Amino acid sequence: MDEATRTELEAAAFRRLRDHLLARGDVQNIDLMILAGFCRNCLADWYREAAEAKGLSLTKDEAREIVYGEPFAQWKAKHQAEATPEQLAAFEAAQKKSHG
């Protein structure tokens, strides 16, 4: 497989993941972090870092809007619930496991 085709396939997979996460506003970022070790914010950070590696300037907010499909504050107000004590404990345990 040539590099251009591989890049196109990777981009298509990213868009499908982003679209899947857009459709699953019920899935909390903390739950993604607990189970997978990344969340929507991580995707936005990786997107911004990739842009910067290409010499493009992209702010944190601009990258988040690409991933969330709207400004982060709007998405957060619609979908993000306050983390429960159980979620916070699970997150802390997951962090220790992955960094420990």
A tleap script that builds the chain and sets N, CA, C and O, in Angstrom:
source leaprc.protein.ff14SB
mol = sequence {
  NMET ASP GLU ALA THR ARG THR GLU LEU GLU
  ALA ALA ALA PHE ARG ARG LEU ARG ASP HIE
  LEU LEU ALA ARG GLY ASP VAL GLN ASN ILE
  ASP LEU MET ILE LEU ALA GLY PHE CYS ARG
  ASN CYS LEU ALA ASP TRP TYR ARG GLU ALA
  ALA GLU ALA LYS GLY LEU SER LEU THR LYS
  ASP GLU ALA ARG GLU ILE VAL TYR GLY GLU
  PRO PHE ALA GLN TRP LYS ALA LYS HIE GLN
  ALA GLU ALA THR PRO GLU GLN LEU ALA ALA
  PHE GLU ALA ALA GLN LYS LYS SER HIE CGLY
}
set mol.1.N position { 0.850 -1.173 0.000 }
set mol.1.CA position { 0.000 0.000 0.000 }
set mol.1.C position { 0.894 1.235 0.000 }
set mol.1.O position { 1.858 1.319 0.760 }
set mol.2.N position { 0.558 2.189 -0.864 }
set mol.2.CA position { 1.375 3.404 -0.909 }
set mol.2.C position { 0.969 4.355 0.228 }
set mol.2.O position { -0.096 4.217 0.831 }
set mol.3.N position { 1.842 5.309 0.492 }
set mol.3.CA position { 1.663 6.234 1.620 }
set mol.3.C position { 0.399 7.072 1.489 }
set mol.3.O position { -0.296 7.292 2.481 }
set mol.4.N position { 0.087 7.544 0.283 }
set mol.4.CA position { -1.103 8.375 0.083 }
set mol.4.C position { -2.372 7.584 0.385 }
set mol.4.O position { -3.290 8.102 1.020 }
set mol.5.N position { -2.428 6.346 -0.062 }
set mol.5.CA position { -3.594 5.503 0.205 }
set mol.5.C position { -3.721 5.231 1.697 }
set mol.5.O position { -4.817 5.284 2.255 }
set mol.6.N position { -2.601 4.941 2.334 }
set mol.6.CA position { -2.628 4.688 3.778 }
set mol.6.C position { -3.145 5.914 4.530 }
set mol.6.O position { -3.960 5.784 5.444 }
set mol.7.N position { -2.676 7.099 4.148 }
set mol.7.CA position { -3.129 8.340 4.779 }
set mol.7.C position { -4.624 8.535 4.561 }
set mol.7.O position { -5.330 8.936 5.487 }
set mol.8.N position { -5.121 8.262 3.360 }
set mol.8.CA position { -6.556 8.388 3.081 }
set mol.8.C position { -7.373 7.428 3.950 }
set mol.8.O position { -8.426 7.802 4.467 }
set mol.9.N position { -6.901 6.222 4.105 }
set mol.9.CA position { -7.614 5.240 4.922 }
set mol.9.C position { -7.601 5.634 6.398 }
set mol.9.O position { -8.609 5.504 7.092 }
set mol.10.N position { -6.452 6.114 6.869 }
set mol.10.CA position { -6.357 6.563 8.262 }
set mol.10.C position { -7.287 7.755 8.502 }
set mol.10.O position { -7.948 7.832 9.538 }
set mol.11.N position { -7.335 8.673 7.552 }
set mol.11.CA position { -8.220 9.837 7.687 }
set mol.11.C position { -9.682 9.400 7.697 }
set mol.11.O position { -10.483 9.932 8.466 }
set mol.12.N position { -10.031 8.440 6.852 }
set mol.12.CA position { -11.409 7.934 6.831 }
set mol.12.C position { -11.753 7.254 8.152 }
set mol.12.O position { -12.866 7.407 8.655 }
set mol.13.N position { -10.819 6.512 8.709 }
set mol.13.CA position { -11.055 5.860 10.002 }
set mol.13.C position { -11.215 6.898 11.108 }
set mol.13.O position { -12.068 6.743 11.982 }
set mol.14.N position { -10.412 7.944 11.078 }
set mol.14.CA position { -10.544 9.026 12.062 }
set mol.14.C position { -11.925 9.670 11.945 }
set mol.14.O position { -12.602 9.872 12.953 }
set mol.15.N position { -12.343 9.991 10.724 }
set mol.15.CA position { -13.647 10.631 10.543 }
set mol.15.C position { -14.772 9.727 11.033 }
set mol.15.O position { -15.743 10.202 11.624 }
set mol.16.N position { -14.644 8.437 10.791 }
set mol.16.CA position { -15.677 7.507 11.258 }
set mol.16.C position { -15.705 7.439 12.781 }
set mol.16.O position { -16.782 7.400 13.376 }
set mol.17.N position { -14.544 7.424 13.417 }
set mol.17.CA position { -14.485 7.450 14.887 }
set mol.17.C position { -15.090 8.743 15.406 }
set mol.17.O position { -15.892 8.717 16.339 }
set mol.18.N position { -14.721 9.872 14.819 }
set mol.18.CA position { -15.274 11.154 15.244 }
set mol.18.C position { -16.794 11.161 15.091 }
set mol.18.O position { -17.508 11.580 16.002 }
set mol.19.N position { -17.285 10.703 13.953 }
set mol.19.CA position { -18.729 10.685 13.718 }
set mol.19.C position { -19.434 9.746 14.691 }
set mol.19.O position { -20.531 10.045 15.161 }
set mol.20.N position { -18.814 8.629 14.986 }
set mol.20.CA position { -19.385 7.690 15.953 }
set mol.20.C position { -19.492 8.351 17.329 }
set mol.20.O position { -20.516 8.234 18.002 }
set mol.21.N position { -18.435 9.039 17.737 }
set mol.21.CA position { -18.460 9.724 19.033 }
set mol.21.C position { -19.459 10.883 19.039 }
set mol.21.O position { -20.074 11.163 20.068 }
set mol.22.N position { -19.625 11.556 17.900 }
set mol.22.CA position { -20.633 12.615 17.811 }
set mol.22.C position { -22.031 12.053 18.036 }
set mol.22.O position { -22.875 12.690 18.667 }
set mol.23.N position { -22.264 10.865 17.516 }
set mol.23.CA position { -23.579 10.232 17.665 }
set mol.23.C position { -23.796 9.666 19.066 }
set mol.23.O position { -24.924 9.344 19.440 }
set mol.24.N position { -22.720 9.544 19.836 }
set mol.24.CA position { -22.814 8.950 21.179 }
set mol.24.C position { -22.532 9.985 22.253 }
set mol.24.O position { -21.617 9.824 23.061 }
set mol.25.N position { -23.321 11.043 22.254 }
set mol.25.CA position { -23.183 12.067 23.277 }
set mol.25.C position { -23.442 11.542 24.671 }
set mol.25.O position { -23.078 12.182 25.657 }
set mol.26.N position { -24.077 10.366 24.762 }
set mol.26.CA position { -24.341 9.756 26.062 }
set mol.26.C position { -23.090 9.163 26.693 }
set mol.26.O position { -23.061 8.907 27.897 }
set mol.27.N position { -22.065 8.945 25.893 }
set mol.27.CA position { -20.821 8.376 26.408 }
set mol.27.C position { -19.970 9.515 26.956 }
set mol.27.O position { -19.560 10.412 26.219 }
set mol.28.N position { -19.716 9.465 28.235 }
set mol.28.CA position { -18.974 10.513 28.916 }
set mol.28.C position { -17.472 10.382 28.645 }
set mol.28.O position { -16.954 9.274 28.504 }
set mol.29.N position { -16.790 11.507 28.575 }
set mol.29.CA position { -15.342 11.497 28.371 }
set mol.29.C position { -14.631 10.713 29.470 }
set mol.29.O position { -13.674 9.991 29.190 }
set mol.30.N position { -15.083 10.843 30.707 }
set mol.30.CA position { -14.408 10.136 31.799 }
set mol.30.C position { -14.520 8.625 31.604 }
set mol.30.O position { -13.585 7.890 31.920 }
set mol.31.N position { -15.655 8.159 31.088 }
set mol.31.CA position { -15.808 6.732 30.829 }
set mol.31.C position { -14.858 6.262 29.727 }
set mol.31.O position { -14.288 5.174 29.809 }
set mol.32.N position { -14.694 7.096 28.697 }
set mol.32.CA position { -13.718 6.769 27.655 }
set mol.32.C position { -12.314 6.684 28.245 }
set mol.32.O position { -11.548 5.779 27.917 }
set mol.33.N position { -11.987 7.630 29.116 }
set mol.33.CA position { -10.657 7.636 29.742 }
set mol.33.C position { -10.452 6.396 30.599 }
set mol.33.O position { -9.375 5.801 30.582 }
set mol.34.N position { -11.472 6.004 31.345 }
set mol.34.CA position { -11.365 4.828 32.212 }
set mol.34.C position { -11.151 3.574 31.373 }
set mol.34.O position { -10.274 2.764 31.673 }
set mol.35.N position { -11.942 3.414 30.334 }
set mol.35.CA position { -11.918 2.177 29.545 }
set mol.35.C position { -10.831 2.137 28.480 }
set mol.35.O position { -10.233 1.090 28.236 }
set mol.36.N position { -10.578 3.275 27.847 }
set mol.36.CA position { -9.686 3.267 26.690 }
set mol.36.C position { -8.412 4.087 26.878 }
set mol.36.O position { -7.476 3.962 26.089 }
set mol.37.N position { -8.369 4.919 27.908 }
set mol.37.CA position { -7.177 5.730 28.133 }
set mol.37.C position { -7.089 6.957 27.250 }
set mol.37.O position { -6.045 7.606 27.197 }
set mol.38.N position { -8.176 7.287 26.550 }
set mol.38.CA position { -8.241 8.523 25.762 }
set mol.38.C position { -9.691 8.967 25.700 }
set mol.38.O position { -10.608 8.190 25.967 }
set mol.39.N position { -9.883 10.237 25.341 }
set mol.39.CA position { -11.239 10.766 25.199 }
set mol.39.C position { -11.279 11.725 24.014 }
set mol.39.O position { -10.312 11.843 23.261 }
set mol.40.N position { -12.387 12.393 23.865 }
set mol.40.CA position { -12.543 13.345 22.765 }
set mol.40.C position { -11.502 14.461 22.850 }
set mol.40.O position { -10.986 14.912 21.827 }
set mol.41.N position { -11.197 14.904 24.069 }
set mol.41.CA position { -10.188 15.954 24.222 }
set mol.41.C position { -8.823 15.472 23.740 }
set mol.41.O position { -8.072 16.231 23.129 }
set mol.42.N position { -8.507 14.216 24.014 }
set mol.42.CA position { -7.244 13.647 23.532 }
set mol.42.C position { -7.211 13.671 22.008 }
set mol.42.O position { -6.198 14.045 21.416 }
set mol.43.N position { -8.315 13.273 21.367 }
set mol.43.CA position { -8.370 13.306 19.901 }
set mol.43.C position { -8.134 14.724 19.384 }
set mol.43.O position { -7.411 14.925 18.407 }
set mol.44.N position { -8.741 15.692 20.039 }
set mol.44.CA position { -8.554 17.089 19.626 }
set mol.44.C position { -7.100 17.513 19.803 }
set mol.44.O position { -6.541 18.201 18.950 }
set mol.45.N position { -6.494 17.102 20.908 }
set mol.45.CA position { -5.075 17.431 21.129 }
set mol.45.C position { -4.200 16.790 20.069 }
set mol.45.O position { -3.275 17.429 19.568 }
set mol.46.N position { -4.472 15.543 19.718 }
set mol.46.CA position { -3.679 14.856 18.695 }
set mol.46.C position { -3.865 15.520 17.336 }
set mol.46.O position { -2.914 15.634 16.563 }
set mol.47.N position { -5.074 15.953 17.046 }
set mol.47.CA position { -5.359 16.650 15.800 }
set mol.47.C position { -4.563 17.957 15.732 }
set mol.47.O position { -3.938 18.270 14.718 }
set mol.48.N position { -4.603 18.707 16.830 }
set mol.48.CA position { -3.862 19.986 16.893 }
set mol.48.C position { -2.367 19.747 16.748 }
set mol.48.O position { -1.691 20.490 16.036 }
set mol.49.N position { -1.841 18.730 17.406 }
set mol.49.CA position { -0.421 18.416 17.313 }
set mol.49.C position { -0.037 18.025 15.885 }
set mol.49.O position { 1.038 18.389 15.408 }
set mol.50.N position { -0.912 17.285 15.206 }
set mol.50.CA position { -0.643 16.920 13.810 }
set mol.50.C position { -0.631 18.158 12.924 }
set mol.50.O position { 0.195 18.274 12.019 }
set mol.51.N position { -1.549 19.082 13.186 }
set mol.51.CA position { -1.573 20.337 12.416 }
set mol.51.C position { -0.286 21.114 12.639 }
set mol.51.O position { 0.322 21.612 11.691 }
set mol.52.N position { 0.126 21.216 13.902 }
set mol.52.CA position { 1.357 21.950 14.214 }
set mol.52.C position { 2.577 21.301 13.571 }
set mol.52.O position { 3.500 21.997 13.147 }
set mol.53.N position { 2.587 19.969 13.496 }
set mol.53.CA position { 3.700 19.268 12.851 }
set mol.53.C position { 3.780 19.602 11.364 }
set mol.53.O position { 4.842 19.489 10.751 }
set mol.54.N position { 2.654 20.014 10.791 }
set mol.54.CA position { 2.609 20.419 9.382 }
set mol.54.C position { 2.771 21.927 9.224 }
set mol.54.O position { 2.646 22.453 8.119 }
set mol.55.N position { 3.054 22.633 10.343 }
set mol.55.CA position { 3.255 24.066 10.285 }
set mol.55.C position { 1.966 24.871 10.293 }
set mol.55.O position { 1.975 26.060 9.972 }
set mol.56.N position { 0.858 24.235 10.658 }
set mol.56.CA position { -0.436 24.914 10.700 }
set mol.56.C position { -0.772 25.305 12.129 }
set mol.56.O position { -0.533 24.541 13.065 }
set mol.57.N position { -1.318 26.477 12.288 }
set mol.57.CA position { -1.698 26.957 13.609 }
set mol.57.C position { -3.159 26.617 13.861 }
set mol.57.O position { -4.038 26.996 13.086 }
set mol.58.N position { -3.408 25.906 14.942 }
set mol.58.CA position { -4.754 25.511 15.320 }
set mol.58.C position { -4.843 25.635 16.830 }
set mol.58.O position { -4.020 25.071 17.552 }
set mol.59.N position { -5.834 26.368 17.310 }
set mol.59.CA position { -5.971 26.519 18.751 }
set mol.59.C position { -6.630 25.278 19.352 }
set mol.59.O position { -7.216 24.459 18.644 }
set mol.60.N position { -6.521 25.164 20.652 }
set mol.60.CA position { -7.170 24.076 21.378 }
set mol.60.C position { -8.675 24.098 21.107 }
set mol.60.O position { -9.277 23.055 20.850 }
set mol.61.N position { -9.281 25.286 21.164 }
set mol.61.CA position { -10.720 25.407 20.931 }
set mol.61.C position { -11.103 25.039 19.503 }
set mol.61.O position { -12.131 24.398 19.284 }
set mol.62.N position { -10.291 25.435 18.535 }
set mol.62.CA position { -10.578 25.087 17.138 }
set mol.62.C position { -10.511 23.578 16.931 }
set mol.62.O position { -11.358 23.003 16.248 }
set mol.63.N position { -9.507 22.942 17.520 }
set mol.63.CA position { -9.373 21.493 17.381 }
set mol.63.C position { -10.533 20.775 18.059 }
set mol.63.O position { -11.064 19.801 17.526 }
set mol.64.N position { -10.924 21.254 19.229 }
set mol.64.CA position { -12.060 20.632 19.925 }
set mol.64.C position { -13.350 20.777 19.123 }
set mol.64.O position { -14.170 19.859 19.096 }
set mol.65.N position { -13.531 21.911 18.476 }
set mol.65.CA position { -14.741 22.091 17.676 }
set mol.65.C position { -14.779 21.105 16.510 }
set mol.65.O position { -15.854 20.642 16.129 }
set mol.66.N position { -13.633 20.782 15.947 }
set mol.66.CA position { -13.562 19.787 14.872 }
set mol.66.C position { -13.995 18.421 15.405 }
set mol.66.O position { -14.748 17.708 14.741 }
set mol.67.N position { -13.530 18.057 16.581 }
set mol.67.CA position { -13.839 16.754 17.157 }
set mol.67.C position { -15.262 16.687 17.707 }
set mol.67.O position { -15.951 15.683 17.531 }
set mol.68.N position { -15.699 17.751 18.371 }
set mol.68.CA position { -17.019 17.763 19.007 }
set mol.68.C position { -18.149 18.164 18.055 }
set mol.68.O position { -19.319 17.944 18.365 }
set mol.69.N position { -17.816 18.747 16.907 }
set mol.69.CA position { -18.831 19.163 15.956 }
set mol.69.C position { -19.528 20.467 16.334 }
set mol.69.O position { -20.472 20.890 15.667 }
set mol.70.N position { -19.066 21.090 17.389 }
set mol.70.CA position { -19.588 22.367 17.871 }
set mol.70.C position { -18.615 22.864 18.936 }
set mol.70.O position { -17.759 22.106 19.393 }
set mol.71.N position { -18.735 24.119 19.332 }
set mol.71.CA position { -17.847 24.587 20.405 }
set mol.71.C position { -17.956 23.681 21.636 }
set mol.71.O position { -19.045 23.243 22.006 }
set mol.72.N position { -16.826 23.415 22.250 }
set mol.72.CA position { -16.777 22.484 23.381 }
set mol.72.C position { -17.741 22.880 24.486 }
set mol.72.O position { -18.407 22.016 25.056 }
set mol.73.N position { -17.833 24.163 24.801 }
set mol.73.CA position { -18.721 24.609 25.884 }
set mol.73.C position { -20.172 24.228 25.593 }
set mol.73.O position { -20.905 23.837 26.502 }
set mol.74.N position { -20.587 24.339 24.334 }
set mol.74.CA position { -21.954 23.949 23.972 }
set mol.74.C position { -22.143 22.445 24.118 }
set mol.74.O position { -23.138 21.994 24.687 }
set mol.75.N position { -21.191 21.669 23.606 }
set mol.75.CA position { -21.290 20.215 23.722 }
set mol.75.C position { -21.333 19.810 25.189 }
set mol.75.O position { -22.152 18.983 25.590 }
set mol.76.N position { -20.453 20.393 25.980 }
set mol.76.CA position { -20.373 20.064 27.400 }
set mol.76.C position { -21.699 20.356 28.105 }
set mol.76.O position { -22.169 19.544 28.902 }
set mol.77.N position { -22.299 21.499 27.817 }
set mol.77.CA position { -23.572 21.861 28.438 }
set mol.77.C position { -24.684 20.876 28.059 }
set mol.77.O position { -25.568 20.596 28.868 }
set mol.78.N position { -24.638 20.355 26.837 }
set mol.78.CA position { -25.672 19.427 26.372 }
set mol.78.C position { -25.469 18.002 26.878 }
set mol.78.O position { -26.437 17.306 27.184 }
set mol.79.N position { -24.206 17.565 26.966 }
set mol.79.CA position { -23.940 16.134 27.119 }
set mol.79.C position { -23.150 15.723 28.352 }
set mol.79.O position { -23.305 14.602 28.837 }
set mol.80.N position { -22.319 16.596 28.859 }
set mol.80.CA position { -21.388 16.155 29.900 }
set mol.80.C position { -22.009 16.322 31.279 }
set mol.80.O position { -22.390 17.420 31.686 }
set mol.81.N position { -22.097 15.209 31.980 }
set mol.81.CA position { -22.593 15.216 33.353 }
set mol.81.C position { -21.409 15.339 34.306 }
set mol.81.O position { -20.270 15.046 33.943 }
set mol.82.N position { -21.691 15.772 35.509 }
set mol.82.CA position { -20.666 15.824 36.552 }
set mol.82.C position { -20.223 14.394 36.852 }
set mol.82.O position { -21.058 13.498 36.975 }
set mol.83.N position { -18.931 14.182 36.969 }
set mol.83.CA position { -18.415 12.841 37.251 }
set mol.83.C position { -18.885 12.382 38.632 }
set mol.83.O position { -18.885 13.148 39.595 }
set mol.84.N position { -19.280 11.129 38.698 }
set mol.84.CA position { -19.714 10.558 39.974 }
set mol.84.C position { -18.491 10.160 40.793 }
set mol.84.O position { -17.401 10.010 40.241 }
set mol.85.N position { -18.656 9.990 42.090 }
set mol.85.CA position { -17.533 9.500 42.900 }
set mol.85.C position { -16.998 8.161 42.384 }
set mol.85.O position { -15.793 7.913 42.430 }
set mol.86.N position { -17.890 7.304 41.896 }
set mol.86.CA position { -17.468 6.007 41.351 }
set mol.86.C position { -16.625 6.187 40.096 }
set mol.86.O position { -15.613 5.507 39.926 }
set mol.87.N position { -17.034 7.097 39.215 }
set mol.87.CA position { -16.255 7.365 38.006 }
set mol.87.C position { -14.884 7.941 38.359 }
set mol.87.O position { -13.872 7.552 37.775 }
set mol.88.N position { -14.858 8.857 39.303 }
set mol.88.CA position { -13.579 9.448 39.709 }
set mol.88.C position { -12.651 8.402 40.305 }
set mol.88.O position { -11.449 8.417 40.036 }
set mol.89.N position { -13.189 7.501 41.105 }
set mol.89.CA position { -12.374 6.428 41.694 }
set mol.89.C position { -11.865 5.489 40.604 }
set mol.89.O position { -10.702 5.087 40.622 }
set mol.90.N position { -12.734 5.141 39.656 }
set mol.90.CA position { -12.322 4.263 38.554 }
set mol.90.C position { -11.273 4.943 37.685 }
set mol.90.O position { -10.334 4.296 37.222 }
set mol.91.N position { -11.429 6.249 37.461 }
set mol.91.CA position { -10.454 7.004 36.677 }
set mol.91.C position { -9.104 7.004 37.375 }
set mol.91.O position { -8.073 6.778 36.742 }
set mol.92.N position { -9.109 7.257 38.675 }
set mol.92.CA position { -7.857 7.268 39.443 }
set mol.92.C position { -7.185 5.898 39.401 }
set mol.92.O position { -5.968 5.807 39.239 }
set mol.93.N position { -7.963 4.846 39.545 }
set mol.93.CA position { -7.408 3.487 39.480 }
set mol.93.C position { -6.834 3.191 38.091 }
set mol.93.O position { -5.773 2.579 37.970 }
set mol.94.N position { -7.530 3.623 37.063 }
set mol.94.CA position { -7.047 3.408 35.682 }
set mol.94.C position { -5.751 4.172 35.450 }
set mol.94.O position { -4.832 3.661 34.811 }
set mol.95.N position { -5.673 5.392 35.967 }
set mol.95.CA position { -4.453 6.187 35.821 }
set mol.95.C position { -3.270 5.511 36.521 }
set mol.95.O position { -2.170 5.458 35.971 }
set mol.96.N position { -3.493 5.004 37.712 }
set mol.96.CA position { -2.427 4.308 38.442 }
set mol.96.C position { -1.973 3.070 37.699 }
set mol.96.O position { -0.781 2.772 37.633 }
set mol.97.N position { -2.944 2.345 37.133 }
set mol.97.CA position { -2.641 1.121 36.394 }
set mol.97.C position { -1.803 1.427 35.143 }
set mol.97.O position { -0.852 0.708 34.836 }
set mol.98.N position { -2.164 2.496 34.428 }
set mol.98.CA position { -1.456 2.804 33.185 }
set mol.98.C position { -0.133 3.519 33.413 }
set mol.98.O position { 0.744 3.482 32.550 }
set mol.99.N position { 0.021 4.162 34.552 }
set mol.99.CA position { 1.252 4.898 34.847 }
set mol.99.C position { 2.063 4.248 35.943 }
set mol.99.O position { 3.091 4.779 36.366 }
set mol.100.N position { 1.608 3.116 36.397 }
set mol.100.CA position { 2.197 2.570 37.590 }
set mol.100.C position { 3.162 1.491 37.457 }
set mol.100.O position { 3.683 1.003 38.460 }
savepdb mol mol.pdb
quit
